[in-house]
Amino acid sequence: RQTAHWAIDKYGPPDTVSEAMLVWDRNGPWKKTIVHRAAKSADGVLEQVVAYAIPPEKSTDIEQMRVGLVQDAARSQLSITSESEQLNFLAMNLAHDVITGAISPEMAYSAYGRTFTLSLSGKSLPYMEGLIFVPREQ
C-alpha cells in the first residue's frame, strides 16, 4: 500500500486499476510503472519499464549483471522490479553503462551493491535520482 500511495502522489491516478495491480503509462521517464498488489518477485512490488532497444550482442551482458533486469526484445524494452524507484533508476543506469560499453557486467553488479549500501546510510547518489540517459521514443 505504501508504494501505491507513493506512486499516486508522484504520478497521479493510475491509468489502469485491477485487483492485482495499478498501472501508469508514459509517466515521467518510464514507459510504464506497475505497482503489484503482491510481490512480483522477491525483489519488490514496483516494476518500471523503459523503451530501450538492446543490441543482441549485449543481451547476455544484461543477464550477467544479476540485478533483476528483464529484457523484452520484441517490444524493445527493459524492465526492473524492486522496492523503490531509486533502486530501479540505479539498475537502469548501470544497464545503460553496460550496453554502451562504459563498464562490464561485473563492474555494474559491484557498483549496484556499493551504491545500494551507501544509500542506506542516507547518501544521495546521482545514479539513484533519475535516468542518466534519454529512453528512445516510446
N, C-alpha and C positions, 0 to 999 in steps of 0.2 A: 504493500500500500504506500509506503514511504516513497518508493521510486515512482509510482503512478502520480502521486501528488507533486513530486518534484517536476516531472515531465509536463504536467498540466500547467504548473506555474511558469515554466520556462517556454513551452511551445503552444500553450493554449489548448482548447478542446481537441481531442483526438479526431482523426478523420474516420476511423473505423473502431467500433466497440463491439466486443464479443465477450462471452463468458471466459474465454481463455486468454484474451489479450486486448490491449489498446494499441492502436497503430496511428502514427503520424506520417504523412507523405510529404517529401520535399521540405523538411524542416531544418532550418539552419544549414550547415554544410552537408547534412545527411540526405540521402535518397529516401531513407525510411528509418524510423525509430519505432521499436516494438517493446512494450513492457508486457512481459508474460506474467500471467497470474501465478503460475508455479515456476520454479526454476527450470529453465530450458536445459540447463546443464549444471554441473557442479560449480560453474563459474558465476552464475547470477541470473537475473531476470531481464536485464537491459540489453537488447540486441539493437545494433545500429549498422547501417549499410551505406556504403559509398559506391558510386558508379566508378569503376576502375577496370580497365582492360589490362589484364596481367599477361605479359608475354609468356607464351607456353614454356619457354626455357627457364622462366623464373618460378613456375608453379611449385616445383619441389623445394625451392628456397623458402617459400612462404610456409610450407608444411614444416620445414626444419626449424622454424622459429619457435615452435611449440608454445604459442601463446593463445591458441584457440581461434585463430582466423579461419574463416570458411570462404573458399573461392567458388564462384559460380561463373564459369567461363561462358556459358550460353547467354547469360544476362549481362555479362561484363560488369560484375560487381564483386565486392569483397565485404564480408560482414564479420562482426565480432560481438560476443556476448560476455558481459562482465557484470560487476556490481555497481559500476559508475561510468558516467560519460568520460570522466578524466582518464580512467583506465582504457576506455575504448579509443580516445584520442591517442594515447600513448602507443597502443598496439598498431593503429593505422599509420601513425607517423613513422614508426620503426619499419613497418612493412614497406612503406614508400621508400625509405632509405635502402632497404634490401633490394627492392625492384630496380631502383636507379643505380645500384652498384656502389653506393656510398659506404655500406657496411655489409658484413657477412651475416648469414642467419644466426650463427653462433654469437656474434657480437650483439645482434639485436636481442637475443634471448637473455644474455647477460645484462644488457642495458635496461631491459624491461624489469628484471629483478631488482637491480640497483635503484632505478628511478622509483619503483613502487615502494621500496623500503624508505627512501628519502622522503617520499610524500607522506608516509605515516608519521614522520617527525614534524610535519607541518610546513615543509619547504614547498614553495611554488616553483614549478618547473615548466618551461615553455612547451615541451612535448605533451603535457597534460592539459594545456589551456585551450587548445584548438588545433585544427589541422594545419600542418606546415606546407601543404600543397593544395592546389585547387582541383577538386574532383572534376572529371570530364563532364561535359554537358549531360544532364540526366534525361 
